[in-house]
Amino acid sequence: MTDGLPTEIDLSRPSAARVYDYFLGGAHNFEIDRQLAEQIASMTPNLAATMRAGREFLRRAVRALLDAGIDQFLDIGSGIPTVGNVHEVAQAANPKARVVYVDIDPVAVAHSRELLAGNDLTGVIHADLRQPEAILAASRAMGLLDLDRPVGILLAGVVHFVPDADRPADLLATLRAAAAPGSFLVVSHSTFEDQPQEMLDAQRLSARTATEITLRSRAEITGFFGDWTILEPGVVHMPLWRPDSPSDVDAHPERFGAFGGVARYDQPAG
């Protein structure tokens, strides 16, 4: 360990989780992350707002799941917990809510474990979305989640880091297959649809991190929900998904460059 961080962390290369943390106003990032973030921001000045829009979508979705009776959450690609993260939203409404965070970035995992120390209803797993069976096994072994009961599976801003070659639809199908009826799936995902060229150019800078972004269409993103029932208003630009107030949606919700949606696993008939 060095300065509280695992020695295997490569501080010579920016991290997507730490860049995201920087845009959200977090403190768990390094100079190399801030340099890349500022370069991206110079090309797309509203990118920090885009990151915040993604976090606000996740908060609204978590509240919707809480209203539906969900009291346990599997947050894959969680990044570094910052103000207003899933466990804070969930446990404010239900102090007994349980949350397991999963991330591939060792910095995100190390800081998560530090920040969540003492919260016995949260856990952290260092794992890759591309190994869903390992995530499910670790979640069961941790003892926080009961996958025989409905669970909220959260994939906010993470599936776009999985290239087509790694068959993201199959990965999500594995996660859905492990869930009990009454479970929910939350997905937000970057898109090329309705985007100006400068946004697409900025997205390509993600190739400088260990996790390059793959932009996908609304149809492709919708396909990640499989045969689960997609809740109203469907897979839409993130600000349009159940805004707290009509005034929260401006004239160009597409400017945030991502779609979001929520689906429910209904009990099969018969």
C-alpha positions, 0 to 999 in steps of 0.5 A: 500500500502507498498512501492508503492505495494498493501498490498495483495502481498505475498512476501514470495513466488516467482512470475513468473512475477517477475522471468521473469522480473529478467531474462530480466534484469528488476528491479521489483523483490525481493530476493525470486524471484532472489533466484528461478531464480538463482536456475533455471539458475544453472540447465539451464545456457541458460535460460536467453537467452531463456527468451530474445528469447521469448521477441524477438519473441514477438517484431518481431510478433508485428512488423509483425502485425503493417506492416499488419495494426494493431494499437491496441493490447491486451497483456494478460500475459504481466508481468512487462513492461521492455525495448522493451515492446509491447507499445514501439515497437508499438508506435515507428512505430505508435504513435497512437497505443493502447495497453492494458496489462493484468496480473494476478500478482498484482505486475506486474499490480502495476508496470505496472500502475506506469511505464505507467502513462501519456501514455494515449494510454495504459491501464492495467487490473488485470485479469486472462486468465482463465476469458476471458469474464472478460478481454474482458468486461474490455477492452471494458469498458476502451475505448482503444480498439475497438473490432469491428476492427482488433486487435492483441491478444498477448499470449506470454509465458502465455498459458503454465501457464493454466493447461489442467483442465482449458481447455485452448483451450476453453479460446482461442476460446472465445478470438478468437470469440470476434475478428473482421475479420483481427485480429491476434493471437500471441502465444508462448508456452513452449514445451517438444519436442526436450528438454534435461532432464535438461530443463524439470527438470528446468521447473518443478521448476515452481511448486514453483510459483503460476503458474506451467508450463504445457509443450505441443506439437507442435500439441497442441499449433497449436490447440490454433489457431483454424481455423485461418490462420497460417502465414508462417513459421508456428508454429516453434521454436521461433528463426525460426519465421521470424528472422531479420537476418539468423545470428540470428538463431544458429544451435540449435533453439530448445534449447530455449524450446518453439514454437511460431506462428502467425495466422490471422482471415480471413473473412469467405467466403459467 
